[in-house]
């Protein structure tokens, strides 16, 4: 069975750091585009960062310079290093994997075509 399992969420004060991890199983994750999405209460799910199968990355402007996505294909794992956290970063963070065709697409594509984890909560307090 395909599984994506996130870990590393928690509660931190503004300015702090967290490192999210996602372990994939049941498919060849090294050939997939991997991404992190987040969803705050009452808001739509949004893509935060993605990493292509060749290692190229993209980060949303809201997190650029603070968050860094990475992957370790040997361990079927991807990470999201989050530094200088802000209260507006508070959300449930989801790991996702999709075929490269859908890599640059928005949530409307990923919602249908991707594998998803169950999410991990990140809370940033002032």
N, C-alpha and C positions, 0 to 999 in steps of 0.2 A: 504494500500500500504506500501511496505517496504521503509523505509527512514533511511539514516544515514546523520546527519547534523553536520559538523565540525564548530568550532569557536575557536577564540583565537590567530589566526595568526597575524602577523604584522611585523614592522621593528624595529630592535634593533641593538645596537652596539655590537661588539665582546665582549664576556665575560658576556653578559646579559642573561636574562631568559625569557622564555615564557611558558605558560601552554595551551596546546591544549585540547579541549574537543570535544566529539562526542556523540550525543544523538541518540539512536536507537529507531525505532518504527516500528510496523507492523509485528514483529516476536519476538520470545522468545530469546532475545539476551543472557540471562544468560546461555543458554546451548551451545552457540557458542564460538568459538575461535575468539578473537578480535585482530586486529593488526593495526599498523600504517605503511604506506609506504610513500616514498617520491620520487619525480621526479624533477630533475634539468633540465634546458633546454639542449637538445641534448643528454641527458643520459637516460638510461633505468630506469624504476620504480624499486625501491628496498625496501625490507622489512627492517624496522628500529627496530621494537619491536613487540612482540606478548604476549598475556596473555591468558592462557587456561581457560576453564570453572571452574577449581578448583583453579585458582589463580596463578598457576605457570607461570613464566615469562621467556622470552628470549629477549636479546638485542644484536643488531649487535655490533661487536667489535668497529666500528667507533664511537659509541655513548655510549658504556659501561662506567659507572661511571659518565656520564653527564646527560643522559636521564633516566627517570623512567616511565614505563607504569603502569597504575592501572585501576581498574574498580569498579563501584558501581552498582551491579546488581539490587538493589532496585530502582535505578533511571534510569536503562537502559543506563548507561553512562560509557564511558571510557575516560581516560585522558592520556596525555603525558606531563610530566614535563620536560622541557628542560633547563638545566643550562649550564653555561660556553659555550655559543654558539659561533660557529666559522663561518667565512664567507662560508666555504664549506658546512655548514648545510643549506644554502639558497636553497629553493626548494618549490614546492607545496607539502603539506602533505595531505595524504589521509587516511581516516578511512575506515576500511574494517571488514567484519564479514564473517566467513566461518564455516562450520560444522567441528567438531573436527578432522575428517578424514584427512582434508587438512591442519591442523594447522601448521605443520612443513614444509609444501611445500613452494616452491619459487613462484615468481610472475606468472610463467607459469600456475600453478594450480589455484592460487587466481584470476587471470584475468578471468578465465572461471567460477569458482565455487562460488565466493564470492559476497556479496553485497558491494557496494561502495558508499562513499560519493562523493561530487563534488570537495572537496579539499579546503584547506586554504593556503594562501601564507605566507611563512616565508622568510624574507630578513634580513641577518646579514651583517652589514657594518663594515669596519675596523676603 
